[in-house]
Amino acid sequence: MIISTTPNLETHRITRYHGIVTGEAILGANIFRDLFAAVRDVVGGRSAAYEQELAKARKTALSEMQDAAREMGAGAVVGVDLDYEVINNMLMVTASGTAVDIVAV
């Protein structure tokens, strides 16, 4: 499945819009405690463990969004946006976009 942050795909034509699809992932407070316990990973002000957890959350959110698009029968998701929010000591990663059908041009 093609996933793009752009509203169009140069090599494909959009033939149908299915609607908005989303995916979410939340990192709980215990993850932050575990990450800060691994401060030894911090090099130059960056925490490799924290970055890995963020990457995992982003992949989960994108995967859930793709699954929602597949359930609609879509072949691609365009206009994808990633958002990061902190709510009550938890980090939420949200992916959203528009599920579409496409054909190669």
C-alpha positions in Angstrom: 0.0 0.0 0.0 1.3 3.4 -0.9 1.4 5.9 2.0 2.2 9.6 1.1 2.2 12.9 2.8 1.3 14.6 -0.5 -2.3 15.0 -1.6 -1.5 13.4 -5.0 0.8 10.7 -6.4 2.7 11.6 -9.6 2.8 8.0 -10.9 -0.9 7.3 -10.1 -4.3 8.8 -10.6 -6.8 8.8 -7.7 -10.1 7.1 -8.8 -12.0 7.1 -5.6 -11.9 8.7 -2.1 -13.0 6.4 0.7 -12.6 8.9 3.6 -10.4 9.7 6.5 -8.4 7.0 8.3 -6.5 7.2 11.5 -4.2 5.2 13.7 -3.1 5.9 17.3 -0.4 4.7 19.7 0.1 5.7 23.3 3.2 5.4 25.3 2.3 5.1 29.0 4.0 6.7 32.0 5.8 3.4 32.9 7.6 3.6 29.5 8.9 7.1 30.4 10.2 5.8 33.8 11.9 2.9 32.1 13.4 5.2 29.5 14.8 7.6 32.1 16.2 4.7 34.0 18.3 4.0 30.9 19.9 7.5 30.9 23.2 5.7 30.2 22.0 5.7 26.5 22.1 9.5 26.4 24.8 10.6 24.0 25.1 14.3 23.0 21.7 15.1 24.6 19.8 12.3 22.7 18.4 9.1 24.2 18.6 6.1 21.8 16.1 4.2 24.0 13.5 7.1 23.9 14.0 7.5 20.1 13.4 3.8 19.6 10.1 3.9 21.6 9.0 6.9 19.6 9.8 5.1 16.3 7.9 2.0 17.6 4.8 4.2 18.4 5.0 5.9 15.0 5.2 2.6 13.2 2.2 1.3 15.2 0.1 4.4 14.4 0.9 4.1 10.7 0.2 0.4 10.7 -3.2 1.0 12.3 -4.0 3.7 9.7 -3.1 1.3 6.9 -5.3 -1.4 8.4 -8.2 1.0 8.5 -7.6 1.9 4.9 -7.5 -1.8 3.9 -10.8 -2.4 5.7 -12.4 0.3 3.5 -11.0 -1.4 0.4 -8.5 1.4 -0.4 -5.2 0.9 -2.2 -3.3 4.0 -0.8 -3.4 6.7 1.8 -2.6 10.3 0.8 -2.2 13.5 2.8 -0.8 11.7 5.8 -0.1 13.7 8.9 1.7 12.6 12.0 0.9 14.4 15.3 2.6 14.0 18.8 0.8 15.0 22.0 1.5 14.7 25.7 -1.6 13.9 27.8 -1.3 13.2 31.5 2.3 12.0 31.3 1.5 9.8 28.3 2.7 10.4 24.7 0.2 9.9 22.0 1.2 9.5 18.3 -1.6 9.9 15.8 -1.4 9.2 12.0 -4.2 10.4 9.8 -4.8 10.6 6.0 -7.3 10.0 3.3 -7.9 6.5 2.0 -8.1 6.3 -1.8 -8.2 4.0 -4.8 -5.5 4.5 -7.4 -4.5 3.4 -10.9 -1.0 3.7 -12.5 -0.7 6.3 -15.2 
